[in-house]
Amino acid sequence: MRGLKGKRVIVTGGGSGIGRAISTRFAEEGAEVAVFDLNEDGARQTVGTIEDAGGRARAYTVDITDRKAVDAAVAEFEAGGPIDVLVNNAGWDEIKPFLETDLDLWKKIIDINLYGPLHMHHAVLPGMVRNGSGRVVNISSDAGRVGSSGEAVYSACKGGIISFTKTVARELARKGIQLNAVAPGPTDTPLFAEVAKGEAGEKIAEGLKRAIPMKRLAQPTDYPGIVCFLASDDAGFITGQIISVSGGLSMHG
């Protein structure tokens, strides 16, 4: 895609799943990738894969719920040059009916899925404003657009990220910064595998496959194309948009 070669990109949650696939694709396009992840081993494995293929990447062990840790990692990466692209991908959930949840679970879900991206935006965007350009792609969820049983608080966070993306896209459009969001549907990731354990989990997975018009769960490799497109010169007049990647499970006009 046009305009990604030489760009400097941060991908949160880049140590596995969708984040690893996105990180790898950016590197293939010639970008330099900072892989932010709480899982140090996972981040290093992603970097190793990129470097083995001739790409450039660096691993940062970062807890995005810790603002001081975010600021330190962003400053360290930014010392090597401007940050051109931020991909907020890191997320976590535990599927459970809302009335069976408690405050501790709410806090963990909100800290990771809402406060984490807010920390990243607040740390990265000032540099983009100074440079007069930048792209942000937020990985939201179709749960934030249409709801998802057993994911009430997670859905609230992802819906918040959608509204936040649109609002900041309006605020910063004249500063040369574009923000868009990608909303995945059910995806075959390590997190989904945790949820889909045992007979009950298998039934959930099979039910989702039947409900998706394309009759399969998404794979992590289904997302890097749209993410890189939104970060590229080919998307130079697109901002504040939410794009579902769900095999047709949800269709928005």
N, C-alpha and C positions, 0 to 999 in steps of 0.2 A: 504494500500500500504506500501511497505517496506521503513523504514527509516524516517517516518514523526513524529513518536511519540517523544515528547519532543522538537521538533524543534520550533524555535521562528520566527514568520511570520508576516510581515506587508502586509495588503491589503488596498489599497487606494480605495475610493469610496465604502467602505464596509457597508455603512448605508442603502443600498437598492439594489434591482435588482440583477444583476449578482454578484456584490461585496458581498452582503449579503449571497448569496448561496455559494460562494467560501469560505468566512470566516467560515461559519457553517460547511462545509465539512472538512476544515483543522482541526477545533476543534474536529470533530468526529474522525479524524485520530490520535488524541492525541497531536496535536500541540498547542502552546500558541499563540494566535492571537491578534495583535494590529490592531484595526479597525480605519483607518484614514478616516475622512469624514468632509466636511464643515458643514454638517447637524448634529448638536450635538444630537438631538433627535433620528435621524435615527441610528447613531452609537451606542447610548445607547440601542436602541431596539435590534440591532443585538447582542450586548454583553449580554443582558438579555436572549435572546433566547439560546445563547451558554451556559451561566451559568446555566440556568434552566435544560439543558440536561446534566449537570455535567462537562462541558468543562471549559477552561480557556481563558479569553479574557479581553481586556481593550479598552475603547473608547478614542480616541484622536480627538479633534476638530481641524482640520488642513485645511488651504487653500493651496493647493499644488502650486498655482501660487506665493505664498509668500515664498521666499527662507529662510528667517529668521525663519518663523513659521515651515517650514519643518525641518530645522536643529535642532530646539529646541525639536520638538516631537521625531525625530530620536534619538537624544542624550538621551532623557528621557527613551525611550524604551530600548536603547542599554545599559543603566546603569544597567539593570537587567540581562544582558548576551548578547552574540553575536547574531546578526541577521542572521538567516540562509536562509530565503526566503523573496524575495520582489515580490509582485504582483501589478503591475501598472494597475489598472482597472478604476480609475476615468476618466470620460469623459463627454463631453457636445456638443450639436450641435443645430442649428436651420436650418431647411430645407428651402432653398430659392435659386432660380436661381442666379448664380454668378453675373450677371450684375445688379441684384437688391440688392446686398449686399454693405456694406460700410466698411470703415477702422475700425470703432468701433467694428463691428461684427467680422471682421477678427482677431482683437487683442484678443477678448475674446476667440474665438475658438482656436487660436494658443497658448495663455497663458495656457489654461486648458489642451489641448490635446497633445501639444508638449513640451512647457517649463515645465509644471507640472511634467511629467515623467523624463525630464532631471534633474530637481531639485532633485527628489527622487533618481535617479541613483547616482548623484554626492554626495549626502549625505550618502548613504548606502554602496556603493561599496568599499570605502576605508577600512571600517571595515571588509568586506568580504576578501579583499586582505590580510589584516593583519592576518586573521584567516586561510587563505589558502583554503577556500571553500565558496560556496554560490550558490544559484539558483535565477534567476530572470525570471519571466514569465510576459511578457507584453501583455496586452489585446489590440490588434490592431483592425482591421476591414477588412472585405472583400472590403469595400469601398476604402481601401488603396492598394488593389491588382488589382481591376478591374474597379474602379471608381463607382460613384453613383450620378445620376442626383439630383441636388439641394444640393449637399454636397461637392462642389469643394474644399473649404478650409479645411474642416474636412478630406476629402480624402487625401489632401496633407499632413496633419499632420500625419495621420495613415500610409501613405506610408513612411513618414520620420521615424516613429517609427520602421517599418519593416527594413529599411536600417540600422538604428542605432543599432537595436538588433543584426543584422548580424555582423556589424563592431566591436562592443564591445565584442561580443562572440569570434571573432578572437583575439582581443587584450588581453583578459583575460583568454583564454583557459589554458595557462600554469600556471596560478595562481590558478587553481582549481575552477574557477567560470564558470557556464554555464548559457547562456541566450537563451531563446526561446520565441516565440510569438504565441498567439492564435488569430485567426481572425474570430470573430463572423459574422454571417449573420443577417438578420432582426430578432429582438428579442422582445418579448412581455415584455417590461419593462416600468417603469413610464415615462422615457424619450420618448419612442415610443408612449405611450398613449397621451402625450402632442401633438405630431406631428399628430396623427391620429384622432384628434377631428373632429366632424361634418361629413357631407356627403362626402366631398372631402377626408378626412382622412380615412373614411371607405373604399372608393374605392381604395386608396393606399394599405391598409392592405389586401383587398381581391385580388388585383392584385399580390401582393407579394406571397400570399398563392398559387395562381395558378401557379406562376413561379417556386416555390420551388418543386423539384421532390417529396419530402416527404409530400407535401401539407399541411404544417402548419408553423406558425412562431416558432422560437426557444423559449424555456422557460429558465429562468435563471438557472434552475437545469440541463440544458444540458451541462454546461461548467465546473463545479467543478471537474469532473472526469479527464478530460484531463489536467487541471491546476495542480491538485494534482499529477497526474502521472509525469508531467514534473519536479515537485519539489522533486520527490521521488528517492530512490535508483534504482528503476526499469528503470529510464531514465539516468543512469550514463554515457552513451556514446552518448548522444544527445545534440547538441548545435547548435545555429544559424539557427534553423528551424522555419518555419511558418506553422501552421496547421489551416486550415479552418474548422469551425464548422457551417455549413450552410444548412444542409439537402440536400446537392447536388446542391445548387444554383450556386456555383462556384466549379469547379473541376480542380485542378492543378497537373501537372505531376512533 
